[in-house]
């Protein structure tokens, strides 16, 4: 319950690790193998929680060709209940709510145990996408039937750079029940700081305590992965793109960049008094990138202020 | 000649301090007093050079109301020759070339001593401005008649953010004789890094050594000064605007920000192998802001790698 407590108390300083479920085409044996290897790999990290993404075909959001083909993945809730044994580690289960008929969604909500589960509801990728359940309706269902399940929302610094109102969206989501926010992968630190800053001062003006903002980082082992991040809507500043493109070791360069970016945001949020979490996302299925992601999470874990820091050192 | 040598040899790591000449309406006594006070204030700094701006009414560049009224200032070359005794310190004299008839401009060029003077030619603020001498023509005159006078050009990271081709402009100016570039005040470090990065890799692709890029920093004591910077075309990221707006001490906050921004760019340029200079501009005539500018320059002087660093410490 440490994660939930840190969110509720506005303490922040927690570490998450985010995964995408295996492909729908994976056999039961394969899914089980992936789940076991993943659980084993993450066990020594001591994360405060995991994130399981709910991948939707977002081709209606972006007309450009997808650098990687869309391959449907297992439903994160199914993967979690059938294969992925994470013990008592809390899991934030993403829900692309538009995919689910309301009764199914309501039943899923009902079955969740708030001490082990949290959720992030994601709305439609574009206004033209037909939805079975809208984001607003999903939020209502949770507020009515499962208010003890901690709910998060997505925060998109890139949208703030374009429209300047993402901080107001966050506050609307907060009114609808969100108690934390998760960004997509952050490459543009300035855009993230701009959003956090506007959010902070708007909270102050309204007398509302700021919710935890979880910043997502990832390593990137190739320019193809970089293109994919771009396709997903991640703004990658030119200088970073150049660094990665011309680096002798793209993976290593992206690791160093992610570490520096995370440290900058950590320092900034502490100074501003905005609670934050760190999320490391493994975007690739290449072994070297997965291992670098785990290493990145371990390094970032050491950056967080935790009351047991002394205890960990002397143990 | 140390400044000129550092530019020619591509060493960078030099410090400039930039001033605007007094108003045209200032009496001779007043102008002399300003010049003497300024020279005295700057003397202990040990800068490598000074910049004197040539202020043009840029209202045709920006249709919005100017936060401060435009007050014509003295011609920097006149101010320098009549009042401002800087000893042997090299001075970079800006020339808004469009203001000068060709014969006058050519005569001025002829009279310059390259061991004590450098120049930056600035073109028209907009395409609709009628010019007496175009930037291209001014560059030609210098190349033909005064090629030993080191010439700089302006570098605008904000234009790179919009058009993505500022690095190509720099290379064209380099072909036209420029051996260094000076930015306007930098608030958006990412935009500056993006420009430097694209410039660096384009130089490499062409086999051209990169010229020194001089980054300009200033303190900002009030939101009015901030608005003025905006009006001049400086992109101030939201988070910095908020920091300055809500700071207990705007001047102090801007000082810390400028220091951090300069350090980040210094580290970045060294890593990338792009020679750089630092320029501190005093944008306000308020005493506290001028003193903070001098202090900022002193702090940044200590950040530069100079062969006499050891000697300075033991002297």
Interface residues (C-beta under 8 A of the other chain):
Chain A: X164 X188 X189 X190 X193 X194 X196 X197 X198 X200 X201 X237 X238 X239 X242 X243 X246 X268
Chain B: X164 X188 X189 X190 X193 X194 X196 X197 X198 X200 X201 X237 X238 X239 X242 X243 X246 X268
